[in-house]
């Protein structure tokens, strides 16, 4: 960026209690391009953390559901004939839940490599 443009850049001033007031990181009443880009980076980071947390919760829920469902099948509440009748559906359930867990671990491995 040429030096002339740097001198001609205007500072962004917002009215009080504006929704953009949070972008003024040094609280000088002026929001610079640098403050806006830093705020955007922070928002992106927070959203990535929330997404990662939600994926972790889905993975733990999938693991817990497989364990609980397996334990339920070994109780006297479910007859052997019913288990045999639902065998194909049970297989799909375990494959689906395991794919959720596998996707989570794969995404974590990919994210740690790309950093």
Secondary structure as the mmCIF struct_conf table of DSSP 4:
data_model
#
loop_
_struct_conf.conf_type_id
_struct_conf.id
_struct_conf.beg_label_comp_id
_struct_conf.beg_label_asym_id
_struct_conf.beg_label_seq_id
_struct_conf.end_label_comp_id
_struct_conf.end_label_asym_id
_struct_conf.end_label_seq_id
HELX_RH_AL_P HELX_RH_AL_P1 UNK A 3 UNK A 8
HELX_LH_PP_P HELX_LH_PP_P1 UNK A 9 UNK A 11
STRN STRN1 UNK A 12 UNK A 12
TURN_TY1_P TURN_TY1_P1 UNK A 16 UNK A 17
TURN_TY1_P TURN_TY1_P2 UNK A 19 UNK A 20
HELX_RH_3T_P HELX_RH_3T_P1 UNK A 21 UNK A 23
TURN_TY1_P TURN_TY1_P3 UNK A 25 UNK A 26
BEND BEND1 UNK A 28 UNK A 29
STRN STRN2 UNK A 31 UNK A 31
HELX_RH_AL_P HELX_RH_AL_P2 UNK A 33 UNK A 73
TURN_TY1_P TURN_TY1_P4 UNK A 74 UNK A 74
BEND BEND2 UNK A 75 UNK A 75
TURN_TY1_P TURN_TY1_P5 UNK A 76 UNK A 77
BEND BEND3 UNK A 78 UNK A 78
HELX_RH_AL_P HELX_RH_AL_P3 UNK A 80 UNK A 85
TURN_TY1_P TURN_TY1_P6 UNK A 86 UNK A 86
HELX_RH_AL_P HELX_RH_AL_P4 UNK A 87 UNK A 114
#
